[in-house]
């Protein structure tokens, strides 16, 4: 587990260091449609060089960014010097690896990386725009109540069916099968099954009586299915499971109430929050498209078959 975390951190730093500071990796075209050229603005700490790897500089701003990405904004400020040094050493290692990779990269490799960087840059700008201009509406108590009322089954509500079962508890021998099954005829006419079983046991028959609810985990799936198909008071046909006979009767039904709203409010709020965010994103998208000139291009059959192929 520690090895996996270290490897993931190293891979992250490899990407980070290759896309920040004094980088040798090819950048995406600066004049791409919809993307302005980078402004000649330096970040705080960019002039403070902490390491140089084959002429490629790693600045204080690069290290600060890496620490924020790995530890988070709040934890970054409390990072001790020893840990910061470890992060810097990882960045040096990743920069060296990226330089080796660059030496063996073809023009196609550069083009693919430039495309991925451009996609990431666009996603980052979208997130920043939404964070600045789009605020999801808070989930109201009215919405929570409406969701709670519409989905009681998600919060424990349901019907619990009570049942009773008569069985032999073991496979029947050939000599006793016909006689015992004859004794189990017309079970619906028997009002008290427990007394009926006691009579059969006293007569020497291997009978067992059980009661339970349909939520019992020990109940065989075939019996669960039979109980679900019966109405209250109805009796099943003889059910054989591994040559053991069973008779089932549903004796009652109980409604289980849902958990109180106060106990599930936060759960519902978390469930509805993504919907509020989705709505906010859709509204921001409509506003952006309202001021944009969009032209869709028709893709030819040839372009479809060659898309994604290397020359």
Beta strands, then each sheet from edge to edge (+ up, - down):
strand 1: 49-53
strand 2: 56-59
strand 3: 158-167
strand 4: 208-213
strand 5: 239-241
strand 6: 244-256
sheet 1: 1+ 2-
sheet 2: 4+ 3- 6+ 5-
end
